[in-house]
Amino acid sequence: MKLKENVAVSDSGFVFLPTTGESFSVNPIGAEILQLLKQGKQVQEISNELFEKYDADPQTIDKDITDFLEMLNHYSLIE
């Protein structure tokens, strides 16, 4: 799973889809996930990085990532 190439993401969490003109804002962790996707990281790698960085149990992190990816898919931001 990866972020579509034409999706622009700022460091502050502003997301712009130029094909439709839509824009979105995500929280800092959402922005971090988007940056990791842009780097080509797989879901498990993203989960591992967030687990090492934040004080949360792996199940919560995995569920939050899954929910976030479902939202990205809904808005056609990932392929």
C-alpha positions as CSV (number, residue, x, y, z in Angstrom):
1,M,0.0,0.0,0.0
2,K,1.4,3.4,-0.9
3,L,0.3,7.0,-1.1
4,K,-0.6,8.1,-4.7
5,E,2.2,10.0,-6.3
6,N,0.2,13.1,-7.1
7,V,-0.8,13.6,-3.4
8,A,1.0,16.5,-1.9
9,V,1.6,16.4,1.9
10,S,3.1,19.2,4.0
11,D,5.1,18.7,7.2
12,S,2.2,20.3,9.1
13,G,-0.3,17.7,7.9
14,F,-2.0,19.6,5.0
15,V,-2.9,17.1,2.2
16,F,-3.8,18.2,-1.3
17,L,-5.1,16.1,-4.1
18,P,-4.5,18.1,-7.3
19,T,-6.6,15.9,-9.5
20,T,-9.8,16.9,-7.7
21,G,-8.7,20.1,-5.9
22,E,-9.6,18.5,-2.5
23,S,-7.6,19.3,0.6
24,F,-7.5,17.7,4.0
25,S,-5.8,18.3,7.3
26,V,-4.5,15.5,9.5
27,N,-3.1,15.5,13.0
28,P,0.6,15.2,13.6
29,I,0.5,11.4,13.9
30,G,-1.5,11.2,10.7
31,A,1.1,13.4,9.0
32,E,3.8,11.1,10.3
33,I,2.0,8.1,8.8
34,L,1.6,9.9,5.5
35,Q,5.4,10.7,5.4
36,L,6.2,7.0,6.2
37,L,3.9,5.9,3.3
38,K,5.7,8.4,1.0
39,Q,9.0,6.8,2.0
40,G,7.6,3.4,0.8
41,K,7.2,1.9,4.3
42,Q,4.9,-1.1,4.7
43,V,2.1,-1.1,7.3
44,Q,4.1,-3.3,9.7
45,E,7.1,-1.1,9.4
46,I,4.9,1.9,10.2
47,S,3.4,0.1,13.2
48,N,6.8,-0.8,14.5
49,E,8.1,2.8,14.2
50,L,5.1,4.2,16.0
51,F,5.3,1.6,18.7
52,E,8.9,2.5,19.4
53,K,8.2,6.2,19.4
54,Y,4.9,6.4,21.3
55,D,3.6,4.9,24.6
56,A,0.7,2.8,23.3
57,D,0.1,-0.9,23.0
58,P,0.6,-2.6,19.6
59,Q,-3.1,-3.5,19.2
60,T,-4.1,0.1,19.6
61,I,-1.5,1.3,17.2
62,D,-2.4,-1.3,14.6
63,K,-6.1,-0.5,14.9
64,D,-5.5,3.3,14.6
65,I,-3.3,2.7,11.5
66,T,-5.9,0.4,9.9
67,D,-8.6,3.0,10.6
68,F,-6.5,5.8,9.1
69,L,-5.6,3.7,6.0
70,E,-9.3,3.0,5.5
71,M,-10.0,6.7,5.6
72,L,-7.2,7.4,3.1
73,N,-8.6,4.7,0.8
74,H,-12.1,6.2,1.1
75,Y,-10.8,9.5,-0.2
76,S,-8.7,7.7,-2.9
77,L,-5.4,8.9,-1.5
78,I,-3.7,5.5,-1.5
79,E,-3.3,2.8,-4.1
